[in-house]
Amino acid sequence: MPTRVAHVARETKETRIAVDLNADGSGQCSIQTGFGFADHMLDLMAHWADFDLRITCTGDLHIDAHHTVEDLALCLGAALHQALGERLGIARVGWAKVPMDEALVEVCVDLSGRSYLVYQESVLPAVIAGQEKDLWREFFRAFSSKAGMNLHIHMLYGLNGHHLVESAFKGLGLALRQAVRRERTALLSTKGELDI
């Protein structure tokens, strides 16, 4: 079967981004966004998903990380959408519950072609790695939107913001590893099509 790869590039007045994604990889990553915490989270996600991921990004970090992180998510979602193509034979659904010390997060995905985000993070501290916590909601919203993915993230409990977000990204990687797995030759849909 052909390898599921994608290249996405995006350039605006706020960011310049290139993403190369191999959904049939082995977790090899080279990620340089200028925002170390984002590099760490994306590396975790790709490693746990078994995706090969190369990202270069230059953004307006002198303002804050918002444009950089949101645009990264848009590019990453577009790359996943491109790599999966018609999504023939994929398991489509995946889930994981991942602990990180005192934190526990549950993540569920459906690569249905329909985007939707449910993001429950009432335990997340207001500031993580020097940025407002809403930054990560915006990341997951943009990623699910461009990927055509139903994404549910529930931060069940925890005290440390780094641990909670890390658990979410590990869980997302594990859920995606399950969901992109090829299991059959036809679409997993009683309708006979996905909303792509």
N, C-alpha and C positions, 0 to 999 in steps of 0.2 A: 504494500500500500504506500502511496506517496507520503513523504514527510510533510507535516503540517507546519509551514513556516510563513512568516509575514514580516514585512518592513513597512514602517509608518514614519513619516517625517512631517513636522509641523513647525512653522515659523511665524511668529507674530511680533508686535512691538514689545511684548512682555516676556516671551520665551522662545527658545530655539531648541527643538527636541528631535531626536532620532531613536527609534525603538526597533530592535530586531528580536523576534520571538520564535522559538522552535518548541511547539507543544509536544513534540516527541523527543525531547532532549533528556538530559541527565542531571539537571540542576546546576549547570555551569553558568556563572554570572559575571558580568562586568558592568557595574552601575555607577555612574558619576553624575549626580544631579546638583552638586553644590550644597545640598542640605543632607548632612550625614545621617540624620535619623531616618529620612526617607530612603536613603541608600540601604540602610540596615533592614528596614521593613520589606522593601521590594526584594532584596536578596533572600530573606527568609521565605517570602511567599513563593518565589521561583524555585528555591531549593526544595521546599516541601511539596511543590506541585510537580517536580521533575521537569520543569521548563528550562531551556537554555534562554537566557535573557541578556541582551546588551542594550544599555541605555546611555545616551549622552544628552546632557541638558544644560543649557545656560539660561538662567532666569533672573528676574528683577528681585533678587533676595535682599537688596538694600531697602526694599519696602517691607516685605515679609515673605513668608513661604507660600502664600495662598495661590498665586498664579502658577508658580512652579508645580506645586502638588496637584492642583486641579488639572492643569494641562498634561502632566504626566499620566494621570488617570485616564484622560480622554484618549491619549495616544495608545496606552496599554490596552484599553478596552477595544479600540479600533483594531489593534494588532491581533488580539485574541479572536475577534469576530472574523477577521480576514483569514487567519490560520485555520479556523474550523470549517470554513466554507459552508457547504450545505448541511453539515453536522450529521451526515449519514453514519449510522451505526454507533454513535456515542451513547454512553450510559445516561447522559444528560443531567442526572441529579447526583449530588454529592453532599456530604455533611461531615462535620467533625466537632468534637468538644475537646478543647485543648487547655490543660492547666499550665500556668507559669507561676511558680511559687504560690503566692496567696490568691492569685487571680484565676478565674475560669470563664472562658468564652465559648459560645456555641455559634457555629456558622453553617448555614445551609444554602446551596445554590441549585438553580435549575437553569440550564442553558437552553431555554425554550425559544429564544429569539425575542421574548417580551421582557422589557426591562422594568424592574421594580425594586425598590430598596426599603427594607424595614431595618431600622438601626436603633437599638435600645441600649443606651449608654449612660444611664442615670448615675452610675458609680464612677464614671470617668472624671478625674480632676480637671479643673478649668484650664490649666496650662500644662503642656507636655513638650519637652525639649525646646522650651522657650516660645512655643506657639500656642494659640488658642485651640481648645479641643475640637471646635467645629471644623477645623481643617480636615480632620479624618472623616467626618461625615461627608464633606464635600468630595473627598477622594473616592469613597465607596459609591457615592451617588453617580459621579461622572464615569467611573469604571463600569458599573452595572449598566448604565445607559448606553454606552458605546459598544459594550460586549453583547448586548441583547441578553441580559442575564437577570433572573430573579434572584436577589441576594438578601438573605436575612442574617443579621448579626445581633446576637444578644449577649451583652456583657453581664454575666450572671452575678459575679461578685469579685471584689478585689480592692486594693488600696493604692497600688502604685500604677501611675499612668503608663509608664513604659511597659510594664508587665501586661497590662490590659490590651494595649494596642499590639504588642508583640504576639500575644495569644490569638488576637483576631487575624493577624496576617498569616500566622502558622495554620490556623484553622481554615482560612481561605485557600491556602495552598493545598492542604489535604483534600478539601472539598472539590477543588478544581481537578486534582489528580484523579479522583473517582469519576467526576462528571465527563471528562474528555476521553476516558478509556473507551476504546473501540470494542464493542461486544457483539455486534451483529452487522448485517449489510443494509438493513432498512432503517428508516427513521423510527425512533421510539415515540410514536404519537398515534393515538386512535383516530385523529383527524387525517392522518396521512401527510401532514405538512407541519412545519414550524413557522412561526411568525417572524421570518428573517427579512 
